[in-house]
Amino acid sequence: MEKRRNFLIVNFPLITKVFTMDWLSAELFWFLLGFFLLLAEFALPGVIIVFFGIGAWVAALTTWLGLTPTMTGQNLVFAISSVVLLFGLRKRFHQSFVGDSNDHAIEDEYTGKEVLALSAIDERGGKIEVKGATWNARSSELIAEGTWVVITRREGLTFYVRPR
């Protein structure tokens, strides 16, 4: 089997240099790509990039074993394994790493609780105090500042309230 050289060509306005990169084999390239993709998952969480990193490692392994000597074969192994892993395992991984948001438990903690209106509240909004923190609030009725209100539900960072 003939060993091919990998070249890095650097073009500058007056200088063109060709650097040989004999140290970068195809196996090492795929391994490093997988490693950097796994690192990127930490910076851009979403449990998607990790599968492309694992796909790159599958390509590295098949190349190291001699099963994919051509770049086309390596690219196919990378693409197919990444897509199969992505669609086959993403849901499981996402639940394991991100967890399951349980807004109902948080909503139940505050629903029915009496709190103080820090500003006038209407359908456009206002402010309430919950456990010493200021929160956004909305109401279908006009509520004056300083009135005690009851939390009826929560949507995201906004509580819906009614007069006591």
MOCOR-V79988 format. One record per backbone hydrogen bond with DSSP energy under -0.5 kcal/mol. CO is the residue of the C=O (numbers start at 1). NH is the residue of the N-H. Records with the same first field share a line. If there is no record, write none. Layout:
CO=NH ; NH
This chain:
2=4
6=21
7=9
8=10 ; 19
9=11
10=12 ; 17
15=12
17=10 ; 19
19=8
21=24
23=25
25=29
26=30
27=31
28=32
29=33
30=34
31=35
32=36
33=37
34=38
35=39
36=40
37=41
38=42
39=42 ; 43
40=44
48=51 ; 52
49=52 ; 53
50=54
51=55
52=56
53=57
54=58
55=59
56=60
57=61
58=62
59=63
60=64
61=65
62=67 ; 68
63=66
70=74
71=75
72=76
73=77
74=78
75=79
76=80
77=81
78=82
79=83
80=84
81=85
82=86
83=87
84=88
85=89
86=90
89=93
90=94
91=95
92=96
93=97
94=98 ; 99
95=99
99=101
101=103
102=105 ; 106
103=107
104=108
105=109
106=110
107=110 ; 111
110=113
113=151
115=149
116=118 ; 129
117=146
121=143
122=125 ; 139
125=122
126=137
127=118 ; 119
128=130 ; 135
129=116
130=133
133=130
135=128
136=159
137=126
138=161
143=121
144=147
147=117
148=164
149=115
150=162
151=112
153=160
155=158
157=136
158=155
159=138
160=152 ; 153
162=150
